């Protein structure tokens, strides 16, 4: 994938890192669903399903932050 030309197409800046951000949001939503289901079953914070849910939530936020970082880095160029 070639680098977008920001000076001629400002809309292309929104596409930089978009898969990372969208993937991060999707993972966050899945993790939130896992946490809500685990909590509805009466599981505590130290249950394996809750730990996995919070770990996946962390990965989702990291993916979203990578997408934001890529976009900011491209905008500074």
N, C-alpha and C positions, 0 to 999 in steps of 0.2 A: 504494500500500500504506500503510495507516494505521499509526501508531506503536502498538506493543503496550503494554498497560497492565500494567506490571511489578508494581504494588502488589497487584493482584488475581490475576495469573497469573504466578508466578515461572518457569514453564516457558517463557514467551514470551521471557525473556532469552536462553535458549539458541538461539532462532531468529534473534536479531538478528545480522546479518552471516554467517549460515550459508551462503548462496550464495557469498559471497566466500571463506570458509574452505574449503568443499568444492571450489570451482573451483581454489583454490590447491593443495590436496592433489592433485587430478587432474593439474594441470599439472606438479607436482613428480614424480609417478610417471611421466608420459610423458617428462619430461626425463631422469630416471634411467634409463629404458629406452633412450633414445637414447645416453646416455653409455656404458652397459654394452655395447650393440651396437657402438658405435664402438671401444671398447677391445678387444672380442673380435676385431675385424677388424685389430687391431694398429696402429691410428692413434695418433699422438702427441697431446700436449696442444695443439699448434698447428694441428691439422687443422681444416678448416672445420666438419666435422660436430661435433667436440668443442666448438668455440667456440659454435656454435649451441646445443648441448646445455646448456652452462653458462649461456648467456644466458637460455634458457627456464627453467632451474632458478631463476635469480635472479627472473624474473618471477613464478614460482609462489610463491616465498617472500614476495615483495611483496604478492601477492594474499592470502595467508594472514595476513600481518601487518595488512593493511587490515581484514580481518574481525575480528581480535582487537581492534584499535583501536576499531572501531564498537561492539563489544559492551561494551568497557570504558567508553566514553563514555556509552552508554545506561545502564549500571549506576550510574554516578556521578550521574545525574539524579535 
